[in-house]
């Protein structure tokens, strides 16, 4: 452009600034545009206020508001053999899925125009769920092993709603349970889901010490489920060393399943608890984010240093 000329940018008929021109192209950053649809035009203007012909209008929709729907993964459905019907089961660490499964969930409000429900397996986007009448489903083919599913709403602008809590499916695993007494539960050479607490218990390990051994294979040690935290006596002034799970062989590929979120738990080294040492997994009972005498011991991971975030599953 000639000296004294500028490329004036108009939003919805109002001048908003001058573009930065380079050869035959230009750019303009508009930080003042509100959410909604706007029409932009540009025209060359000189210092005397004379203007060339305006460009054709360019329509741009701005959306900086994230979706607000609450999404949950609630279960899965598998095709019943011989009938072609559909059976629904609760999704938890005590349920196993078919290799061909329909992941299911709920959503508390309809999708708006341009919004989709995005499904993640093991933290990776695997597709878009079908949403209808407050529910959603997603067809997936699952290999043997542990898989964690979560979902969230995404709008056309790429804004993301709140991620659901993850739910875990264990495919091809053996399920092993203890009793309401102190037990030693030993896994197999394959993938196991191991719980010292029985399926029907209401005590949830209170007052007992269970010894859990996974064996080879990728194992899940269950320290909580939809019923609540295991091995928690709910007594604020005691550290819970009278009820916990001692996990003897936690290794690569193994997971600890806990009730709640990562923010609710702490780790700390235990040098000698009934003759054993390792990393203690504690519930942060007073919520101060610091391990102290009021926090409840949930498990002792024997002969193991601090665990990484990827070693945990939360339900």
Backbone bond lengths (Angstrom), bond angles and torsions (degrees), N, CA, C in turn:
res aa  C-N    CA-C-N  psi(-1)  N-CA   C-N-CA  omega(-1)  CA-C   N-CA-C  phi
1 X - - - 1.464 - - 1.524 109.91 -
2 X 1.314 114.66 155.35 1.461 120.54 -178.47 1.524 110.51 -73.96
3 X 1.306 115.65 161.78 1.467 120.95 177.64 1.528 110.25 -57.28
4 X 1.329 115.35 133.86 1.460 120.55 179.54 1.512 114.00 88.17
5 X 1.305 117.52 -5.51 1.460 120.09 178.05 1.533 111.07 -94.82
6 X 1.308 115.41 153.43 1.462 121.38 174.73 1.519 108.50 -140.72
7 X 1.325 114.68 158.91 1.461 120.43 175.46 1.522 107.04 -100.85
8 X 1.322 115.73 101.05 1.462 121.82 -174.27 1.529 110.72 -82.76
9 X 1.342 115.54 134.06 1.465 122.22 -179.48 1.522 108.53 -106.59
10 X 1.338 115.78 131.30 1.467 122.64 178.60 1.521 109.29 -119.44
11 X 1.329 114.53 130.35 1.461 120.74 173.34 1.512 108.42 -111.18
12 X 1.319 115.95 119.91 1.465 122.23 179.62 1.533 110.86 53.88
13 X 1.344 114.61 38.46 1.454 120.59 176.43 1.506 115.21 84.59
14 X 1.336 118.46 -1.48 1.458 121.71 -179.18 1.530 110.08 -111.06
15 X 1.338 115.97 134.20 1.452 120.45 178.58 1.532 109.73 -65.00
16 X 1.355 116.48 130.20 1.468 119.86 -178.90 1.524 112.21 -121.19
17 X 1.335 119.23 -11.51 1.449 119.24 178.63 1.515 111.98 155.26
18 X 1.319 114.78 179.19 1.464 121.68 -179.45 1.518 109.41 -105.89
19 X 1.312 116.29 135.97 1.454 121.75 178.47 1.522 110.81 -76.93
20 X 1.338 114.73 160.10 1.460 121.52 173.90 1.517 107.32 -95.77
21 X 1.331 116.12 115.15 1.461 120.83 -175.91 1.521 110.33 -99.68
22 X 1.331 115.26 142.06 1.467 121.45 175.85 1.515 108.04 -142.03
23 X 1.338 115.90 111.40 1.463 120.77 -175.06 1.529 109.17 56.30
24 X 1.315 116.55 -116.94 1.475 119.39 -177.23 1.527 113.05 -104.58
25 X 1.313 117.50 13.35 1.469 120.23 179.02 1.522 109.77 -124.75
26 X 1.312 116.75 165.78 1.447 121.10 179.80 1.526 110.21 -152.30
27 X 1.324 116.04 159.62 1.462 122.13 176.25 1.515 109.53 -138.31
28 X 1.316 115.31 154.40 1.454 120.43 176.08 1.525 108.25 -149.83
29 X 1.318 117.33 130.37 1.463 123.04 177.00 1.512 108.81 -100.16
30 X 1.328 115.69 118.04 1.461 120.98 -177.90 1.530 108.53 -106.21
31 X 1.310 116.34 101.53 1.464 120.79 -178.19 1.526 112.53 -90.33
32 X 1.305 117.63 -2.61 1.462 119.59 -174.92 1.507 114.97 -106.37
33 X 1.325 117.30 4.40 1.461 119.61 -177.03 1.527 110.70 -78.82
34 X 1.327 116.31 129.71 1.462 121.20 176.99 1.522 109.61 -82.42
35 X 1.334 115.38 166.02 1.466 119.57 175.62 1.526 109.62 -58.49
36 X 1.311 115.20 140.94 1.458 120.68 179.47 1.518 110.08 135.98
37 X 1.332 116.56 -174.71 1.465 122.48 -179.93 1.516 109.60 -98.54
38 X 1.328 115.73 130.11 1.458 121.77 -177.86 1.530 109.88 -127.56
39 X 1.327 115.15 152.44 1.463 121.10 176.44 1.529 108.83 -113.95
40 X 1.334 114.05 127.48 1.457 120.92 -177.76 1.529 110.40 -112.06
41 X 1.332 115.78 138.46 1.467 122.26 170.06 1.518 108.43 -133.61
42 X 1.328 116.52 158.19 1.463 121.65 175.19 1.523 108.66 -133.31
43 X 1.315 114.26 153.65 1.466 119.24 175.46 1.522 109.22 -155.98
44 X 1.298 115.32 150.17 1.458 120.67 177.73 1.532 109.12 -80.77
45 X 1.330 115.64 132.56 1.457 121.31 178.51 1.524 108.89 -130.80
46 X 1.344 116.36 146.60 1.464 119.57 177.31 1.523 110.05 -104.87
47 X 1.310 115.23 177.74 1.465 120.60 -175.44 1.518 112.99 -65.55
48 X 1.302 117.02 -17.57 1.472 120.52 179.07 1.522 111.55 -88.62
49 X 1.344 116.55 -0.22 1.463 119.76 179.99 1.496 114.30 87.85
50 X 1.334 116.66 2.44 1.460 118.84 177.23 1.523 109.48 -76.73
51 X 1.336 116.79 142.32 1.465 121.49 -173.60 1.511 110.95 -126.47
52 X 1.333 113.62 145.59 1.449 119.70 171.73 1.515 110.73 -81.47
53 X 1.301 115.30 -174.30 1.472 119.54 -179.89 1.530 110.19 -69.48
54 X 1.341 118.16 136.56 1.461 120.32 178.42 1.533 110.85 -71.09
55 X 1.306 115.13 153.75 1.464 120.93 176.29 1.518 110.09 -71.75
56 X 1.301 115.53 167.87 1.466 119.57 169.15 1.518 108.41 -63.57
57 X 1.317 116.95 148.61 1.467 121.61 -178.45 1.534 110.24 -70.97
58 X 1.319 114.67 138.45 1.464 121.87 175.44 1.518 108.07 -112.42
59 X 1.320 116.78 124.59 1.466 121.92 -177.64 1.528 109.61 -93.73
60 X 1.324 116.10 130.72 1.467 121.93 -178.79 1.519 109.05 -136.06
61 X 1.327 116.05 127.47 1.459 121.52 176.49 1.518 109.38 -100.15
62 X 1.322 116.24 124.74 1.466 122.59 -179.49 1.522 108.80 -107.31
63 X 1.319 115.02 130.60 1.462 120.72 -179.03 1.518 108.08 -141.05
64 X 1.319 117.78 109.16 1.465 122.44 178.00 1.517 112.30 -112.56
65 X 1.331 116.85 6.93 1.465 121.46 -177.23 1.514 109.88 -97.40
66 X 1.322 116.83 123.97 1.464 121.19 -179.49 1.521 110.38 -73.86
67 X 1.323 117.71 149.25 1.466 120.55 174.70 1.527 110.70 -59.05
68 X 1.313 116.41 148.93 1.468 121.45 -175.56 1.527 113.95 -108.95
69 X 1.316 118.54 -2.00 1.461 119.86 -178.21 1.527 111.62 -62.95
70 X 1.309 115.21 142.54 1.462 122.24 173.89 1.530 108.56 -95.85
71 X 1.328 115.30 124.77 1.462 121.36 -176.17 1.519 109.21 -115.67
72 X 1.318 116.77 143.79 1.467 121.88 175.52 1.515 109.67 -136.15
73 X 1.321 115.88 146.05 1.464 122.24 168.50 1.513 106.37 -96.87
74 X 1.328 116.89 118.45 1.456 120.37 -172.05 1.515 114.43 -112.24
75 X 1.308 118.98 -21.80 1.453 118.48 -176.93 1.505 111.65 179.24
76 X 1.301 114.32 -163.68 1.448 120.05 176.34 1.518 108.14 -149.33
77 X 1.309 115.01 157.19 1.449 121.55 178.58 1.519 108.21 -122.81
78 X 1.328 116.44 140.43 1.454 120.70 177.99 1.517 109.25 -125.06
79 X 1.332 116.32 144.79 1.462 120.06 177.93 1.517 109.90 -65.52
80 X 1.316 117.59 125.49 1.454 121.90 179.07 1.522 110.06 -73.25
81 X 1.309 116.06 138.23 1.458 120.07 -178.70 1.514 110.53 -71.01
82 X 1.310 115.77 134.70 1.456 121.37 173.28 1.505 114.80 85.07
83 X 1.317 119.61 -21.57 1.459 120.50 -174.58 1.523 111.66 -112.45
84 X 1.310 116.05 -25.95 1.461 119.02 -175.42 1.502 112.86 75.30
85 X 1.336 116.53 4.84 1.459 120.21 178.83 1.502 110.88 -80.00
86 X 1.316 115.66 -173.38 1.452 121.41 -179.25 1.510 108.72 -127.49
87 X 1.316 115.83 130.32 1.461 120.41 175.76 1.518 108.11 -114.08
88 X 1.332 116.19 142.23 1.453 121.34 -176.96 1.515 109.71 -113.45
89 X 1.340 116.09 135.26 1.453 121.18 179.24 1.516 108.97 -129.94
90 X 1.340 116.20 152.93 1.457 120.32 174.39 1.511 109.46 -70.61
91 X 1.320 116.37 136.51 1.455 121.08 -178.00 1.514 108.71 -93.10
92 X 1.311 117.40 115.45 1.455 122.52 175.79 1.507 107.73 -155.52
93 X 1.318 116.88 -178.18 1.461 119.44 -179.92 1.514 111.61 -70.45
94 X 1.336 118.98 -5.67 1.445 120.89 178.91 1.516 111.54 -105.98
95 X 1.321 117.51 15.90 1.450 121.93 177.25 1.513 109.25 -126.51
96 X 1.320 117.05 138.80 1.464 120.28 180.00 1.510 109.69 -111.58
97 X 1.303 116.72 142.80 1.454 121.41 -176.82 1.508 111.43 -99.94
98 X 1.304 115.87 155.36 1.459 121.82 170.67 1.517 109.04 -71.64
99 X 1.350 118.15 151.35 1.471 118.79 175.91 1.527 113.58 -57.38
100 X 1.338 117.91 -24.26 1.468 120.49 173.55 1.520 107.22 -113.59
101 X 1.321 117.03 109.48 1.454 120.38 -171.22 1.515 111.65 -132.63
102 X 1.323 114.39 157.44 1.452 122.83 177.17 1.527 106.49 -113.27
103 X 1.310 116.90 101.36 1.453 121.05 179.87 1.524 107.80 -70.13
104 X 1.324 116.30 136.92 1.460 120.70 -173.99 1.517 110.51 -127.54
105 X 1.330 115.19 155.34 1.452 119.58 178.34 1.504 111.78 -165.26
106 X 1.326 114.96 -172.24 1.462 121.95 179.81 1.524 109.85 -125.16
107 X 1.320 115.59 158.34 1.461 123.02 174.06 1.526 107.09 -142.42
108 X 1.333 117.41 134.80 1.465 119.45 -168.35 1.527 114.51 -87.08
109 X 1.337 117.56 -2.39 1.467 120.59 178.05 1.523 108.38 -155.02
110 X 1.335 117.28 153.19 1.472 119.46 -179.79 1.523 112.05 -63.49
111 X 1.334 115.64 158.16 1.452 120.96 173.08 1.523 109.50 -74.85
112 X 1.328 116.52 141.12 1.458 121.40 173.50 1.528 109.17 -84.41
113 X 1.313 116.14 170.57 1.459 120.37 178.07 1.527 110.05 -56.12
114 X 1.326 116.28 132.42 1.451 121.27 178.25 1.508 114.98 84.40
115 X 1.331 118.43 -4.74 1.455 121.04 180.00 1.529 110.74 -92.72
116 X 1.319 116.03 147.58 1.469 122.51 176.06 1.521 108.71 -134.83
117 X 1.315 115.48 158.32 1.458 121.38 175.15 1.535 107.39 -102.41
118 X 1.317 115.46 114.63 1.459 121.80 -173.97 1.528 108.98 -97.43
119 X 1.332 116.38 132.74 1.460 122.72 -177.44 1.526 109.11 -109.08
120 X 1.342 115.56 135.87 1.457 122.32 179.69 1.530 109.93 -119.16
121 X 1.326 115.73 134.82 1.463 121.19 170.58 1.515 108.41 -115.48
122 X 1.334 116.35 123.20 1.461 121.91 179.73 1.530 111.06 55.41
123 X 1.343 116.24 36.90 1.442 121.96 175.68 1.515 115.42 82.23
124 X 1.333 117.12 1.84 1.464 121.29 -178.68 1.532 108.99 -115.69
125 X 1.332 115.94 133.38 1.459 119.86 178.71 1.528 110.04 -62.22
126 X 1.341 115.90 127.56 1.462 119.56 -179.70 1.523 112.91 -117.19
127 X 1.338 118.53 -9.24 1.456 118.52 177.13 1.509 113.10 159.85
128 X 1.333 114.27 -170.64 1.460 123.54 -176.62 1.513 109.40 -113.38
129 X 1.336 116.44 129.17 1.449 121.09 178.78 1.519 112.35 -79.49
130 X 1.324 115.50 154.12 1.463 122.06 175.08 1.524 108.36 -92.14
131 X 1.336 116.92 123.05 1.465 122.44 -173.54 1.518 110.26 -110.29
132 X 1.342 115.99 133.09 1.468 121.10 176.06 1.518 109.44 -161.12
133 X 1.324 116.12 131.10 1.464 122.63 170.49 1.524 113.25 55.01
134 X 1.314 116.36 46.15 1.454 120.24 175.56 1.510 114.86 78.18
135 X 1.312 118.09 9.39 1.457 121.52 -179.63 1.522 109.57 -136.24
136 X 1.323 116.07 164.06 1.457 120.31 176.81 1.522 109.54 -146.59
137 X 1.328 114.88 155.62 1.462 121.46 176.71 1.520 109.11 -138.93
138 X 1.320 114.66 157.16 1.458 120.89 177.02 1.521 108.45 -146.68
139 X 1.327 116.30 127.92 1.459 121.12 179.91 1.516 109.78 -87.00
140 X 1.329 116.49 127.18 1.450 120.89 -178.59 1.521 109.96 -140.03
141 X 1.305 116.32 151.67 1.460 122.73 172.60 1.516 107.38 -109.45
142 X 1.323 116.82 122.95 1.456 121.82 -168.81 1.524 109.88 -117.29
143 X 1.312 116.47 130.49 1.458 120.74 173.82 1.522 110.05 -80.66
144 X 1.318 116.55 163.42 1.454 120.77 177.57 1.529 110.43 -58.54
145 X 1.325 115.35 144.75 1.455 120.87 178.64 1.517 111.05 128.12
146 X 1.312 115.96 -169.24 1.455 122.74 179.65 1.517 110.23 -93.12
147 X 1.318 116.40 135.38 1.453 121.10 178.44 1.521 109.21 -137.16
148 X 1.322 115.15 136.10 1.446 121.57 -179.12 1.524 108.82 -112.41
149 X 1.331 116.95 126.49 1.462 122.09 -178.60 1.527 110.67 -112.25
150 X 1.318 115.32 140.52 1.461 122.50 173.18 1.520 107.85 -147.41
151 X 1.320 116.29 168.64 1.465 120.26 -176.91 1.520 109.67 -154.06
152 X 1.346 115.36 156.16 1.457 121.80 175.79 1.525 108.45 -156.66
153 X 1.322 115.40 161.23 1.460 121.29 177.93 1.518 109.34 -91.31
154 X 1.332 116.12 138.67 1.458 122.33 176.05 1.517 109.03 -126.26
155 X 1.343 117.14 137.46 1.461 118.94 178.69 1.525 110.46 -98.20
156 X 1.324 116.05 178.13 1.461 121.33 -173.62 1.521 112.15 -64.42
157 X 1.329 117.16 -24.78 1.462 120.73 179.65 1.517 112.64 -85.48
158 X 1.323 116.98 -2.55 1.459 120.61 -179.12 1.507 114.54 91.74
159 X 1.349 118.14 2.06 1.451 120.46 176.44 1.529 109.49 -68.71
160 X 1.325 115.65 140.59 1.455 121.19 -174.93 1.522 111.05 -112.38
161 X 1.311 115.99 135.49 1.451 121.54 172.21 1.514 110.64 -79.38
162 X 1.320 115.80 -177.95 1.461 120.95 -178.81 1.523 110.87 -66.62
163 X 1.326 115.84 134.17 1.458 121.04 177.48 1.529 109.42 -72.61
164 X 1.319 116.09 137.34 1.453 119.94 177.20 1.517 110.45 -68.89
165 X 1.322 116.28 163.17 1.448 120.02 168.22 1.523 108.86 -64.41
166 X 1.322 115.76 144.33 1.462 119.73 179.54 1.524 110.45 -76.57
167 X 1.314 115.40 144.75 1.460 122.48 172.48 1.522 108.38 -120.66
168 X 1.299 116.26 143.07 1.455 120.78 -173.32 1.518 111.17 -110.36
169 X 1.318 115.20 134.00 1.454 122.84 172.03 1.521 107.73 -113.62
170 X 1.306 116.52 132.73 1.454 121.26 174.89 1.516 108.09 -112.20
171 X 1.317 115.98 116.19 1.461 122.07 -176.00 1.523 109.38 -103.25
172 X 1.320 116.26 129.68 1.455 121.10 176.94 1.513 113.71 73.01
173 X 1.343 118.14 21.42 1.457 121.12 -177.62 1.525 111.02 -98.83
174 X 1.327 115.07 156.95 1.463 122.07 172.33 1.523 107.99 -91.96
175 X 1.336 117.25 142.14 1.457 122.57 -178.51 1.518 109.19 -111.94
176 X 1.311 116.16 121.01 1.453 122.47 -174.51 1.522 108.92 -125.39
177 X 1.346 116.58 134.13 1.452 121.33 -175.44 1.523 110.69 -131.20
178 X 1.320 113.70 150.95 1.445 120.16 171.78 1.514 111.00 -95.77
179 X 1.335 115.73 -158.46 1.458 122.61 179.12 1.527 108.44 -121.69
180 X 1.317 117.01 -172.60 1.456 120.62 176.18 1.520 112.37 -80.39
181 X 1.331 117.09 1.15 1.453 121.46 172.32 1.526 108.71 -97.99
182 X 1.331 116.73 171.85 1.448 119.78 174.89 1.514 110.41 -69.05
183 X 1.324 117.22 124.30 1.459 121.30 -172.80 1.519 111.18 -125.79
184 X 1.340 114.52 160.69 1.448 123.12 165.65 1.515 107.27 -113.30
185 X 1.325 116.53 115.16 1.462 121.86 -177.21 1.522 107.81 -114.15
186 X 1.327 116.81 122.62 1.458 122.24 -175.34 1.523 109.27 -116.43
187 X 1.313 116.23 130.26 1.450 121.63 -178.75 1.520 112.91 -81.90
188 X 1.315 114.51 -174.25 1.457 122.15 -177.37 1.528 109.47 -104.57
189 X 1.314 116.02 -171.53 1.459 120.40 176.81 1.526 112.18 -80.22
190 X 1.334 117.59 -6.70 1.452 121.70 179.07 1.510 111.72 -102.36
191 X 1.334 115.50 -162.99 1.464 121.53 177.48 1.517 109.31 -77.64
192 X 1.319 116.68 129.72 1.464 121.94 -177.59 1.520 110.58 -128.20
193 X 1.323 114.97 148.49 1.462 122.49 166.40 1.519 105.57 -110.69
194 X 1.322 116.16 114.05 1.459 121.87 -168.76 1.519 109.61 -116.22
195 X 1.321 115.82 125.75 1.456 122.01 178.68 1.523 109.15 -133.84
196 X 1.325 116.60 125.57 1.453 119.75 173.22 1.504 112.50 -74.20
197 X 1.339 116.78 -12.48 1.463 123.26 -179.23 1.521 108.98 -99.78
198 X 1.335 118.87 129.17 1.470 119.70 179.26 1.520 112.29 -68.29
199 X 1.334 115.91 161.06 1.456 121.65 -176.95 1.514 113.12 -60.53
200 X 1.312 117.38 -33.89 1.469 120.68 -173.71 1.526 113.11 -99.56
201 X 1.319 118.40 7.75 1.456 120.76 -174.50 1.526 112.48 -71.44
202 X 1.326 115.27 144.39 1.462 120.73 169.29 1.524 110.58 -107.92
203 X 1.334 117.69 -10.38 1.465 121.58 179.06 1.525 111.38 -77.91
204 X 1.323 117.04 -29.46 1.466 122.89 175.71 1.529 112.93 55.53
205 X 1.336 116.01 38.17 1.455 120.56 175.08 1.508 115.19 83.62
206 X 1.302 118.35 5.24 1.460 120.98 -179.81 1.524 110.16 -63.49
207 X 1.341 115.86 127.13 1.453 121.05 174.91 1.508 115.48 83.55
208 X 1.333 118.99 6.26 1.462 120.43 -179.31 1.522 110.18 -128.79
209 X 1.336 115.90 159.12 1.453 123.35 172.60 1.521 107.09 -117.30
210 X 1.323 116.71 120.43 1.457 122.84 177.56 1.514 109.42 -106.83
211 X 1.331 115.38 142.59 1.460 121.63 177.03 1.525 107.37 -109.58
212 X 1.348 116.54 119.66 1.456 121.91 -174.02 1.526 109.46 -117.32
213 X 1.336 115.82 126.59 1.461 122.31 178.75 1.514 108.70 -126.28
214 X 1.313 117.06 124.31 1.454 120.10 -174.51 1.510 114.70 -84.44
215 X 1.334 117.37 -34.58 1.454 119.34 -170.46 1.522 109.59 78.43
216 X 1.321 115.95 -169.23 1.462 119.19 179.15 1.520 109.89 -74.46
217 X 1.322 116.57 164.66 1.460 121.09 -176.21 1.513 110.70 96.97
218 X 1.322 115.75 162.96 1.473 121.64 178.67 1.519 108.99 -81.75
219 X 1.314 116.45 115.36 1.467 121.38 -173.21 1.526 111.11 -115.61
220 X 1.332 114.96 152.48 1.460 121.91 172.89 1.520 107.95 -114.38
221 X 1.317 116.26 123.07 1.454 122.02 175.03 1.524 107.71 -98.64
222 X 1.321 116.66 115.78 1.458 122.02 -172.02 1.526 109.51 -88.74
223 X 1.321 115.81 115.83 1.465 123.12 178.88 1.517 111.25 -115.15
224 X 1.327 116.31 11.02 1.452 122.50 177.47 1.504 109.51 173.23
225 X 1.324 115.80 154.02 1.457 120.86 176.21 1.520 108.49 -149.69
226 X 1.339 117.33 -159.39 1.460 119.24 -176.12 1.523 112.81 -62.96
227 X 1.328 117.66 -16.91 1.472 120.92 177.47 1.521 112.47 -76.81
228 X 1.321 117.64 -26.47 1.448 120.84 -179.56 1.518 112.28 140.64
229 X 1.347 116.02 -171.52 1.457 122.03 176.64 1.518 110.13 -73.33
230 X 1.329 116.03 141.77 1.455 120.88 173.24 1.533 109.14 -89.95
231 X 1.324 115.57 155.71 1.470 123.49 172.60 1.528 112.66 60.64
232 X 1.310 117.14 35.24 1.462 121.95 179.18 1.515 108.35 -120.85
233 X 1.350 116.32 113.76 1.466 120.17 -177.74 1.522 112.77 -83.18
234 X 1.354 116.85 -4.46 1.474 123.08 177.77 1.526 112.87 62.40
235 X 1.342 117.32 22.98 1.461 120.98 177.12 1.526 108.45 -102.24
236 X 1.313 117.15 116.34 1.460 122.19 -170.20 1.524 113.52 -66.01
237 X 1.346 118.27 -34.27 1.461 120.05 -172.90 1.522 112.90 -94.69
238 X 1.333 117.57 16.15 1.466 121.47 177.25 1.521 108.93 -126.99
239 X 1.325 115.64 145.15 1.463 120.08 -174.94 1.522 113.45 -84.99
240 X 1.325 117.99 -3.03 1.457 120.70 174.08 1.516 114.62 79.13
241 X 1.323 118.04 23.02 1.454 120.17 -178.59 1.528 112.36 -76.92
242 X 1.312 117.56 -1.72 1.460 120.21 177.04 1.530 112.53 -94.11
243 X 1.338 117.37 -7.43 1.470 119.83 176.14 1.526 108.56 -146.53
244 X 1.325 115.34 119.30 1.462 121.53 -179.36 1.524 107.89 -169.50
245 X 1.320 115.35 170.08 1.461 121.53 172.97 1.522 108.17 -105.12
246 X 1.329 115.65 131.84 1.466 119.82 173.38 1.522 108.12 -103.21
247 X 1.324 115.05 114.69 1.464 121.58 -176.69 1.521 107.68 -99.17
248 X 1.319 116.36 117.86 1.463 120.14 -166.66 1.518 114.67 -88.23
249 X 1.330 118.68 -23.14 1.471 118.92 -169.66 1.524 113.14 -141.79
250 X 1.329 116.91 42.52 1.460 119.80 -179.86 1.525 109.55 -62.72
251 X 1.342 116.33 127.91 1.456 120.02 -176.43 1.506 112.49 -142.52
252 X 1.327 116.44 -172.47 1.457 122.10 -179.01 1.527 110.63 -56.90
253 X 1.326 116.02 133.02 1.457 121.54 179.81 1.504 114.30 89.32
254 X 1.331 117.98 -15.14 1.460 120.92 178.03 1.525 110.62 -78.59
255 X 1.334 115.38 158.33 1.463 121.18 -179.53 1.521 109.69 -137.22
256 X 1.318 115.01 150.68 1.462 122.29 168.55 1.513 108.05 -106.30
257 X 1.336 117.25 126.62 1.460 120.91 177.34 1.524 109.17 -99.64
258 X 1.349 115.52 125.10 1.456 122.06 -178.09 1.520 110.22 -124.07
259 X 1.308 115.88 152.59 1.456 121.67 174.90 1.521 109.37 -88.03
260 X 1.345 116.72 125.82 1.456 120.56 177.10 1.506 112.28 114.62
261 X 1.329 116.38 -142.14 1.463 122.31 -177.52 1.519 110.10 -127.70
262 X 1.325 115.80 165.46 1.462 120.78 -179.66 1.524 111.87 -59.16
263 X 1.332 117.38 -32.96 1.460 121.28 -177.33 1.521 112.85 -65.20
264 X 1.325 117.49 -15.51 1.458 121.49 -177.07 1.519 113.47 -88.80
265 X 1.336 117.45 -2.41 1.459 119.77 -172.25 1.517 111.84 -127.07
266 X 1.340 114.67 151.16 1.453 123.36 179.02 1.522 109.49 -130.84
267 X 1.327 115.65 159.56 1.455 121.34 175.43 1.521 109.42 -120.95
268 X 1.326 115.20 150.36 1.461 120.01 176.88 1.507 110.64 -161.47
269 X 1.332 116.58 144.37 1.460 120.98 -178.64 1.525 110.65 -74.00
270 X 1.329 115.25 135.32 1.459 122.55 175.82 1.522 107.12 -114.65
271 X 1.338 116.65 118.12 1.459 119.96 -175.60 1.515 112.88 -83.07
272 X 1.325 116.90 -29.10 1.472 118.55 -179.35 1.522 109.27 -160.18
273 X 1.317 115.77 106.95 1.455 121.59 173.78 1.522 107.05 -126.95
274 X 1.319 115.04 103.64 1.469 121.35 -176.24 1.522 111.48 54.55
275 X 1.344 115.39 36.03 1.450 120.39 175.61 1.519 114.78 92.69
276 X 1.329 118.80 2.36 1.462 121.78 -177.09 1.528 110.22 -123.09
277 X 1.337 115.59 149.36 1.455 121.18 178.34 1.526 109.51 -126.18
278 X 1.319 115.43 162.59 1.455 121.07 179.41 1.509 110.74 154.37
279 X 1.313 116.62 -166.25 1.458 122.15 -179.62 1.526 110.71 -89.73
280 X 1.318 115.66 125.97 1.453 120.58 175.54 1.524 110.78 -88.72
281 X 1.329 115.71 138.39 1.461 122.45 173.71 1.528 107.01 -104.62
282 X 1.321 116.29 118.27 1.462 122.17 -174.15 1.519 110.97 -117.15
283 X 1.325 115.96 144.92 1.457 120.45 166.34 1.523 108.33 -84.50
284 X 1.325 116.02 129.48 1.466 121.56 -179.24 1.526 108.64 -76.41
285 X 1.313 115.45 79.83 1.463 121.37 -169.11 1.522 112.79 -60.53
286 X 1.329 117.65 -41.13 1.461 119.02 -179.13 1.523 112.84 -92.46
287 X 1.327 117.70 1.43 1.459 121.44 172.17 1.510 116.00 66.50
288 X 1.342 117.85 22.55 1.470 119.01 -177.55 1.520 113.17 -93.48
289 X 1.325 117.78 -0.16 1.453 120.89 177.21 1.510 115.07 74.14
290 X 1.347 117.27 7.64 1.465 122.40 -179.21 1.520 107.90 -126.83
291 X 1.332 115.85 133.34 1.456 119.86 179.39 1.520 109.95 -70.53
292 X 1.326 116.20 121.80 1.458 120.66 178.58 1.526 109.61 -144.81
293 X 1.317 116.44 -175.39 1.469 121.70 -171.63 1.515 113.15 -69.58
294 X 1.320 118.42 -13.04 1.460 120.78 -179.65 1.528 112.95 -89.40
295 X 1.328 116.93 -6.97 1.457 120.34 -177.77 1.529 110.75 -84.27
296 X 1.315 115.15 145.23 1.465 122.68 -170.52 1.521 111.39 -94.19
297 X 1.330 116.32 122.78 1.462 121.15 175.42 1.527 109.59 -70.87
298 X 1.327 116.30 126.75 1.463 122.38 178.61 1.527 110.77 -105.05
299 X 1.322 116.83 -39.22 1.462 119.69 -177.82 1.516 110.27 -154.34
300 X 1.327 115.22 150.54 1.452 123.37 169.17 1.523 107.44 -111.99
301 X 1.327 116.37 115.04 1.462 121.44 177.25 1.519 106.44 -90.66
302 X 1.313 115.18 99.19 1.452 122.64 -167.25 1.531 112.08 -65.76
303 X 1.352 115.33 136.53 1.474 122.50 174.84 1.531 112.52 55.19
304 X 1.321 116.57 36.06 1.468 120.55 -176.88 1.516 108.84 -135.57
305 X 1.325 116.06 137.07 1.454 121.05 176.36 1.514 111.77 -77.60
306 X 1.334 117.66 -167.33 1.468 121.17 -178.54 1.522 112.19 -55.20
307 X 1.322 116.09 141.41 1.455 122.15 -179.80 1.524 109.92 -92.46
308 X 1.321 116.18 150.42 1.449 122.64 177.22 1.525 110.77 -86.51
309 X 1.338 116.55 163.35 1.467 120.11 179.68 1.520 112.40 -59.32
310 X 1.338 116.59 -31.81 1.453 119.86 179.90 1.502 114.99 -71.93
311 X 1.345 116.96 -6.47 1.459 120.83 178.30 1.522 112.53 -84.76
312 X 1.336 117.78 -2.68 1.454 121.42 -173.20 1.525 111.29 -117.64
313 X 1.315 114.57 147.42 1.466 123.84 168.39 1.522 106.49 -121.97
314 X 1.345 116.49 139.00 1.461 120.83 -179.47 1.521 109.76 -120.94
315 X 1.318 116.03 135.15 1.457 121.56 -178.62 1.517 110.02 -126.58
